[in-house]
Amino acid sequence: MPVIPNEHPTIWIKSTRSESLKGKTIVLAVTGSIAAVRSIELAREFIRRGADVHAIISKAARDIINPMALHYATGNEVITDITGKVEHVEFFGNMGRADLLLIAPATANTISKVASGIDDTPVTTFATTAIGAGKPVMIVPAMHEDMYNHPALLENIEKVKGWKIDLIGPRIEEGIAKIASNDDIVLEVERKIGDNSLCGKKILITSGATAEPVDPIRIMTNRASGRTGIVLALEAYRKGGDVTIVHRNKMETGNIKNMFAESAEQMTDAVLSELKKGYDLLISAAAISDYTLDTAGSKIKSGQDLTISFKPTRKLIKESRKAYPELKIVGFKAEAGIEKDELLKRARKTLDDTELDMIVANEVSEKGMGTEDNNIHIIHANKDETMSVSGSKSKIAIELIDAIVKIFPEDKH
């Protein structure tokens, strides 16, 4: 990016990761927890996604980190006191320019003051103003577990939740209510103030490889890593969706529901059962086994000649379409060793035969299965043109979810 004279060097990293927070102004409020040391990198993660970040810091927090560190991290002067500029009104009055107040880390003391309407620090004054003006506020607790479990604090947490203030974390580990990971904080902020184009949509995603048991120890599987399904789940959640993912892996993000399924049979049964709860969209990104076999009851001895008989598995997409004709379904078509024209031809046939709303085609001889990046082609049921996307799987997820949003009628977004 071109360097602007007198621009703080920190701004050079702006939007280098994504533009999910482009045009947003975040006020990062830092209080006196040792987790305040995490605020430096957290601020920069928001900037990498396009946000303009301003920091305010309490006196207690200044004993842990120097305001100059936050100036470096954000590229903006740090607010240490409320002055004649009435900074709290500038950012969070009725005509304030900020989109979010994020208190991270938030001590027990700060949370209780916020709940009681006490504003005797710059952080709590900002909180009182933002809450009074109905502006978005998020709190990231960090303290010892015994402090977190104090009945008055738990009551105050429920109180601020009742004001539609979101809490992120904490993680209870080693007797400490630890601050949430930066990844989780950033994701929840993106969901709170970013593009909510999937808000209100229930989305079910299948991901990764299935595995067919040969005996109690051995399995038959494929090279799919599950990265595509995971980044799709994150992007759909980021855009406001209510997301469930069915796979053999485990996502650490607490607000995306995980369902475990190992075999093709288990995945098909899990999806059909889950769809009964009422979903708007199924993204079938899993590399589901086309064949299974009769499992041996005990371990097959090594060294003996072995003949295995395969039988076809059920087709998840066909059964889902038959059971839920109004459901939006996006499928994937992976091929190897064929030219692009033939790939698109086969994908289009699968799209038509299974009555999909969209299909994603890719040739996986070099990229796709087990790799960090991919080349894909997106084909819509009601459009002749094909959209091609190359790059990291995170980048592809952004483009693909944006395309999926468009298959829903605009008046239902």
N, C-alpha and C positions, 0 to 999 in steps of 0.2 A: 504494500500500500504506500502511496506517496506520503512523505513526511511534511507536515504543516509547520511552518516556523512558530516557535514558542509553544508548541504542543508538548505536553508531558510524554516522555518516552513510553510510559505504561500504556498509553492509548494505542501504541503501535500493535498491540496484541488484539485489538478490538475485532470481534467477529471472525477470529481465526479458526474457531471450532464450529460455530454455526451462527445463524441469525435468529435463533429462537426467542431472544430477548431484545431484538433490535428496536430502538426507539423507546425503551423502557428506562425509567429512572428508579433505582433501588437505593434506599437509605439503609445502610448496614449499621446497626446499633450494637456496640460491644460493651459488655459488662464484666465485672470482676471475677470471672472464673479462669482457671488456668487454661481452659480450652480457648481463651481469647487468642492464643498463639495460632490457632487454626484460621482466624479471620483474614489473615494476609492472603493465603492461597484461595480462600473462598471468594474474596472480592475479585480476584483475578479470573476465577472461573466464570463469574457473571460477565465480566468484560469480554472474555473470549467468546461469549455467546451474544455480544452486541449491546449489553446494558451499559448505562452510565451509572457509576456507583459513587455515592457520597457516604462518608463514615462519620458517626458520632461516637464518643467514647466517654464512659463514666470515669470519675476520679479513681475508683477502685481498680478499674481496668488499666489505668495509666501506670499503676504499680507493676503491671505484668508486661505490657507492651508499650513502646513509645509511640505517640501519635505520628511521628515522622515515618514509622513503618507503614501505617495506614495511608499516609499521604503518598508514599511510594506505591502502595498496592492499588490505590484507586485513581491516582493522578489528580486528585482534588484536595483542597485544603480540608483538614479534619476539624470537625466541630467539637470543641472541648467545653464550651460554655454557651449559654444563651446570651446573645448580645442585643444591641440596638437594631440589628438586622432582623430580629424576631425569626430566627431560622426555622423554628418549629412551624410557624405560620407560612413561611415561604415554601416549605416543602409539603405540609399537610393541612393547611387551612382549606377552606372551601374552594379556593382557586389555586391550591398548592400544586407544584409541578411534579411531585413524586408519585410513582405508581404503587410502591410497596414499602412498608416499614418492616424490616427483618431484624429481630432481636436475637443475635447469635454471637456468643452464647448468652443464655438468659439464666441468671442465678435465681435461687429460691427467693432472695430478698427482692429482686426486680419483679419477678412474677407476682408476688404478693402485693407490691406497691401498685403495679398496673391494675390488678384486680380491685384494689381499694381506691383507685383514682388519685393516688399520691404522686406528685410530680416534683421531687426535690433533687433530681439529677437531670442532665440534658436528655438522657435516654427516656426517663419516665415522662418528662415534659413532652417530648415528641410522641410518646405513646398516648398520653391523654388527648393531645390534639388530633392525632390520626383517628383514634376511636371515636371521639366526639364528632368528627367530620365524616365518619362512615367510610374511611379509606382502608384498604387491605392491610392487615397486620398479621405477621407470622412470628411464632416464638419457638426457639430451639433451646430446650432446657439442657443444663449441664451442671452437675453437683454430685455430692456423695449420695449413695442410695438411701441412707437413713434420713437425710434431709428431704429427699424426694418423697419419702413415704410419710412425712409428717401430715397428720390429718388436715391441718389448716391449709397446707400447700395443695394437697389433693383437692380440697374444696375450691380453692382459688383457681386451680387449673380448670375444673369443671365450669366455674363461673365465667372465665374468659372464653372458654369454648362456646358457651351459650351466647356470646357476643359475636359468633362466627369468626373468631380468631383461631387459626389453625396452628396446632403444635406439631413439630417435626421431631420424632424421637421421644425420649432418649433411648439409647441402647444400654440395657442393664448387664454389666460385665464387671467382674472382680470387685464387687461391692460398690460400684460406681454407676451412677446414671450418666453415662457418657454422652457427649454430643454426637448427634447423628453424623454419618459420613458426609463428606462434601458432595459426593454423587447424589445421595438421597436428598440433601438440602436443595441442590440445584434443580433436580427433577421436580420436586414439589413446588418450587418457585416458578419454574416454567409452566407447570400445570395451572398455578394460581393466576398468573398475570399474562401468560402467553396466548397463543392461538387456541381457542376452545372449540374448534370446528367439529370435534367429535363429542362434545358435551352431551350427556344424556343417552349416548349410544352404548349398548352392551356388545362387547366384542370378544369372540372366542378365537384363539390362535393355537394351531398345532405346530410343533416345532421339533427339529432335530431328527435323529434316526430312531426307528423302532428296532427291537431286537427279538428274534425268534429263538426260544430255548431249544438247543439240540439235546442236551442232558442237563442235570442239575448244575453243571459247572460251565459248559460251553454255550455260546450264543452265535447266531448268524445275524449280521447287521450290515450297515453300509458306512460310507465315509462322511455323512452329514454331521456337522458339528453342533448345529442348533443356534449358531450365531445370528443367522437371519431372523429366525423366529423371536429371539430375545430382543434384538434391536427394534423389530416391528412392534413388539409388546410395549417397549419403552416409549416409542414414538406415539403410539396410539394413546397410551396413558398420558403422555405429555400434552396431547391435544384434547384432553378432557374425557377420554373414554373410560368406561368401566370394563377393565380388561382381565380376562382369565387366559392362562396359557397351559396347554396340555403337553407334557414332554417327559423325558427321562432325566432332565437336568434339574437344577434348582436355582431360582432367582432370589437374590438376597433382598430385593426391594419389597418391603412389607405390604405395600398397597396394591400390588398386582397378585391376584390369586393364582397359586400354583396347583396343578393337578398332575399326579404322577401316573404315567402309563408306559409300560415297557413294550409289549407286543402290539402288532397291528390290531389284533382282536380287542385288546384292552383299550387301545386308543379309540377305536371306532365306537365301542360301547360307552366309553367315558364321554365322548363328544355328543353322541345321540342322547344320552341321559342328561347332560348339562344343557343342551339346547332346549329341553323341555321347560327350563326356567325362563325362557323368553329372551332371545338374543336378536340383535339387528344385523350382525355380520359374523361370518365365519371366514377366517383366513387360514387356508389349509397349506401351511408352509412346511410341514413335516415331510421327510422322505420315508414314507410308509412302505414297509416290505410288501412286495407283490406276491411273495410266496412264503408259506410256512411249512411246518413238518410235524410229524408225530414225535413228541418229546420222549426220550428214553427215561425210564424211571430211576435209573442209577447211572453213575458215570460210565461212559463207554471206555473200555480198556484201550490203552495206547498200543499201536503196532498192528492191530488187526485190520483186515480188509473191511471196508465199510461202504455200504450202499445206502444213500439217502433218497427217499421219495418225497418230492415237493407237491404241494397243493396250493391253488390260488387263495389269496386272502380276500376278505370282503372289501368292497370299494366304498370308502368313507364318504366321498363326495356324492356319489350316486345315491347312497342311502340318506344322506342329509338332505339332498334336493328333493327326494321323494317324500320324506317326512315333513319337510318345511319348505313348501313351494314359494313362499314370499320372502324367505331369508336371502339376504345378499351374501354371495359366496365368491371368494377369490381363491383360485387354485394356482398351483405351480407345475411347470412342465420342464423337467430336466432331461437333456439328451447328451450323448457323447459321440464325437467322431462324425458329425454331420455338418453340412454347410448351413448358413443362416437362413436361406430361403426354405430349405427343407425343415429346419427347426420351427420356423414361423408357420409353415403349412401344417405340421403335426400339432402344434399348439392350438391353432385355430380350430382344427378338427376336434380336439379334446374339449375346447371351449364350447363348441356347438353341441357335441354329443352329451355333455354333462350339464348343459344349461347353466353355465357359469356367468357371472356378471363381468368377470375380468380374469385373465390368466397372465401369469408371469413366466416367461420362457427364458431358459439359459442353457448354453452348451458348456458342460462342466469338465471337458478334457483338461483344461489348464487352470480355470478359475471357478470358484463357486463352492464346491464341497470341501469343507475343512480349511478354506483360505480366508484371509482377512478382507479381501475385496472380491468384486464380482462384475460381470457384464450381464445385464438383463434387458428383456424386451417386454413391454407392457401392452397387452392387447385387450381392448374393450369389446364387449358383446355388441354394442350398437355403433361402433366406429370402425372405419376401414383402416385408418392410419395406425401405425405402431410407434410407441414412444420408447426410445432406447436410453438406458442410463448405465454409466460405468463409474467405478470408484469404490470407496470403502463401503462396507455393508451399512454403516451408520448413515452415510450420505444417501445410499440407495433407499434405506427405510424412510428417510424424510421425503424423498421424491415419490415413493410408492404410496405412503399414507396420504400425501397431498392428492394423488390421483384417485385413491379410494374414496376420499371425502366427496369427490365430485359424482360418485355413482348414487349418492343420496339426493333426493329432491331438495332444492335450495330452501324451500319453505320449512323443511324439517331439520335444518342444521341447528 
